[in-house]
């Protein structure tokens, strides 16, 4: 081990384990949100019979409006 102090190494290892679990949970939640958004976009596209290009234009317009509001 690279640590000179056993307690510091133990705390460091526990911190790394906790960080790893937190990052894994964040990845899982982010993946679930991404999949939910994809399903929502697909339902919207099918409901209104929109092409991929029309969906792209909607995404651009939505981003432009949100960006303008934030500024």
N, C-alpha and C positions, 0 to 999 in steps of 0.2 A: 504494500500500500504506500502511497506517496505522503501520507499524513504522519506527522511526528506525534500528534496527540490523538489517542484512541477516541476520546469523546468527540472531538471535532470531526473525525472521520465518520463516526456513527451518525452524528447530526447531518453531515453532508450527504451520506448515503440515504438517510430518511428523507431529506429534502429532495434528492434526485428522484426517489420513488414517488413521492407525492407529486412532484412536478410532472413526472411521466404519466401518472394517472389523470391529472387535471388536463394535460394536453390531449390524452386519448379521448376524454369526455368531450372536450371542445371540438375535436375532429368529428366525433360522432354526431354531435348536435349540428355542426355546420353542414355535414353531409345530409342530415335529415331535412334541414331547411332548404338546401339546394334541390333535393328531390321533390319536396313539397312545391317549390316554386316552378319546377319543370312541369309537374302535373297540372298546376293551376294555369300556366301559360298554354299548355296543350288543350285543356278544356276550353279556355277562352278562344283559342284559334279555331277549334272545331265548332263551337257554338255559333260564332259569327262568320264562319267559313272564310277565314283570313289566310292569305298566302304567307310564306316565310318573309318575303320582302315587306309586306304590310306590318308584320309583327316587329320587324327590325325598325321600321319607321316609328311605330308606336313606342318602342323602347327608347329611341333617340329623343322623341318629343317629351316623354316622361322624364328622362334624364335632364333635358334642357330646362324644363319647367322647375324641377326640384332644385337644380343648380341655381336658377335665377332667384328662387325663393330664399335659398341659403345665403346668397350674396346680399 
